Amino acid sequence: MAEALAVVGIVSSIIQVVEFSTRVAERLNDFASTVGEVPRAFRHIQTELPLIIDSLRRIKNQAESGSVESATTTAVWPVLKDCQREITRLQNILDKTVPSVGDSSWERRKKAFLSLGKDKEVEEIADSLSRYVRVLTLHQALEGSKPDSQVPPKYEPARPRYFTLVPFDRNAHFVDREDVFKQIEDSFKVRKGSQPKAALFGLGGIGKSQIALEYCFRRKERDPECSVFWVHAATIARFEETYKRIATECGIIAQEEEAQVDATMLVQNWLENRHEGRWLMVVDNIDDTEVFFKEPMTNQKTVSQCIPRTWKGSLLFTTRSRDIAIDLILPAQPIPVPVLTKSEGAELLRSRLPGNHSEEHIIELLEELEYIPLAITQAAAFMSKRRRTIPQYLDLYRKSDSARVRMLSYEFSDHGRQYNSMESVAKTWTISFESIRRGNPRSADLLSLMCYFDRHAVPAALLAGEDEDELDFEDAVAVLCAFSLIESDEAGTSFDMHNLVQLATKLWLIDENKGEEDKWAFEALKSLARNFPAPLHHTTPEYWQLGRDFLPHAQLILAHPFKTQGDQIELARATLLFSVSRYLHWRGAVMDAKVKNEESLSIRERILGEKHTDTLRSMGQLAWMYPWISMEQEGVNLGQRCLELRRQVLGPEHPETLDGLSDLAMAYQMQGSLLISEEMQRQAYEASQRVNGPEHLDTLNCLSHLASVLDDLGRYKEAEAELRKVIRIKSRVLGEESSSILSEMHNLAFTLEHQGRHKESEEVYRQVLALKTKIYGKTHVETVTTLVNLVLLLQDQMKYFDIQELSGWFSGEAELVQENENPRLRQAMRILRSFSFRPPGDAAGESSDSGYSDDEGEEKLAAVAEEKEDLKREENPNKVLEVA
């Protein structure tokens, strides 16, 4: 009878405390939802009250079912009384400090001010309530788990004290990455009272989750009393699901209560306040800023707000985004996860692909796969299933882009990916692409555009829109860099892209964005057509730099097979071909330049007609090129046709018409029709003086070309006078080291040589050689041309010691001389080799001689002289090498 009355009494008391606590909790919640966040002093209370209510309701249910022993009743009575006392005390503070919805603004300010002085008292109440929660939870757990006949033990925990909730087993193929583990440990070394945090970031498939998984097992081995938890954070649903599992596995809630309680808040509170001992939590795959920091969960809080913060627990985050990693652990620095080293990659491949494989084949495969762990694992799975050797795999992989794309899409089962059992490199990176497209569409556009450039050193100028705000562009690029999809140089002016990322992005465009392949290829084509340096009569350092930067990208897009053809695509292509051909000609690849210019002319004639100004530019440039590849008559014929059309369309004294007249005169000169050439050059020069002015660059170029004709006619004094005039004016207008003056200086040295003034000629050649080396480098066609003429001049003077000093000219140079497609340059290099010059790329024994000295035999000297005469005869009876 006494026990029954005791049970009735405790049930009645619980009901009172629950009702009172509920009213207080509702008061706080109503204020938070209607007015705003509750005062800081009450935030802890707002978390503890639901736990008090939940524990009391469970004990009430046990009491009503008759499963509460008298010992428990006796123990719970004082706790109930203390709870009621503290909650009453809290209610009094609440009335004085928390504004009601109907309070005036003055009342609100007054209560807000009073709340500032209640922090300490409220914290005391919160601490007391926290203790009561632990006692009530303990009794509830004990009563629900003991047999009926058993006397309840005193406060023995019902479950293990330390937990390991990691959803994967240890990876037997894990390759040690001590560098990263050391950085994790260093990040966890913090001041006492601070929470240890570390964040791993890197490209999808680089091994972040595998490193975190291995760290969990190492930590548990080293510290068995440390609880370890693994939380999935890719989506809100997976985060909530993981927290519910932790709540049930750790006895915080019963499984049947998952739908009725807020597991995320209970787990957070438990880890912050009630978990005894150390713990480690891995928060995996935080790749979406919106999901982690902004979107509300079921309880209206964000994921980031439910991450436990306490000095007792360590947090290890993984993310693809460097920016997210920084936000997660500021002010600490996140840890980049690099690609595997050569030895690490080889170890991973051997562990995944047993058998005898040569080191050479392994390294070859690793280089193709760029040392990315997921790509290596995928390739090993493919070879194992298809019974292919590494050489067979490489042959298949290298067949075409489409073959590589298919192999990147090959699905396999990867360790540690239970929620998506079949994986592929392409699928992994698609997650990043989609996340980027949702968060920053401009970044996704840039990634799509970069697919159609060469993956190395993509200039920012090719990516930025014509009128795009600089900060918007930088923000878009920063997102791609943060996801490790591209890498920027220090200045932020050019970007590199992983080959596999480029291929996967193309696959994404094909699969997910049907029809957008040609769209982005066309955007790349338009950007290059707009930005590739326009043809110049005389090159500049800026021209050479831009040409070097843009050429690999231009060559790639010109080879792109567009699925649809249209006039816009064809005309953009013609513009790019026109510009690239001139650059290639200046660079020395004259045959390739000719082919590209002919294609440009063909497109423009077909679409625009022969009288369009763009068509005439392609025609005029081709006519200018022909004589330099021994097609003098073709140059004359096309030049005449172009000149007639320009006179019809533009007028007889239009600058482009005069330019065409001067080019035609040069074609006649190189054909050997010197008197016709002289007359035309004088006409062009006189007309340009009237139209452009006497010091205009086009006028000076006409005079320079006239001087070249005069030199061929043997009128050396006149030629010298005109060249000195051009040099004097250009030096004053453009500066003494302008690249525009170098051809005139070279030809001046040539004219002085013809007059027998060898000492003066040599001085000028050396001056030009120094300037060209400074501007172009030692292996450039312009520099080599002057070098050959200087060597031949020295040979004529029998200065063999000077030649021997120059023979080491190419020593230490890495860039090759572009001689394969330039007959003139090829013959020039043959002469240099005869003097023991060894350009980059030549085999050690390729030079025909070891140098000349003053006592060389007559036979060797005769051979060099014969080579020199051959060059004269093939080019022009009156020239060795002259600059246009």
Protein Blocks (a to p, Z undefined) as FASTA:
>chain_A
ZZmmmmmmmmmmmmmmmmmmmmmmmmmmmmmmmnoccdfklmmmmmmmmmmmmmmmmmmm
mmmnopacfklmmmmmmmmmmmmmmmmmmmmmmmmmmccfklcfklmmmmmmmmmmmmmm
mmmmmmmmmmmmmmmmmmmmmmmmpcfklccdehiafbdfbdcddfbdcdfkbccdfklm
mmmmmmmmccehiacdddddddehilpmmmmmmmmmmmmmmmmmbccddddfkbmklmmm
mmmmmmmmnomacfklmmmpcfklmmmmmmmmmmgcjdddddehiabfklmmmmccfkop
afklmpccdfkbccddddfbfklmmmmmocbdcdddddddfklmmmmmmmmmgcjddfkl
mmmmmmmnoopaklmmmmmmmmmmnopafklmmmmmmmpmklmmmmmmpccddehilklm
bacfklmmmmmmmmmmmmommlmmmmmmmmmmcfehpafklmpcfklcfklmmmmmmmmm
mnomaccdfkopaccddfklmmmmmmmmmmmmghilmmmmmmmmmmmmmmpccddfbdcf
klmmmmmmmmmmmmmmmmpccfbdcfklmmmmmmmmmmmmmmmmmnopamlmmmmmmmmm
mmmmmmnopkbmklmmmmmmmmmmmmmnopaklmmmmmmmmmmmmmmmnopkbfklmmmm
mmmmmmmmmnopamlmmmmmmmmmmmmmmmnopkbfklmmmmmmmmmmmmmnopamlmmm
mmmmmmmmmmmmnopkbfklmmmmmmmmmmmmmnopamlmmmmmmmmmmmmmmmnopkbm
klmmmmmmmmmmmmmnopaklmmmmmmmmgoiabdcdfklmmklmmmmmmmmmnopaceh
iafklpfbebdcfkbcfklmmmmmmmmmmmmmmmomkbcbdcZZ
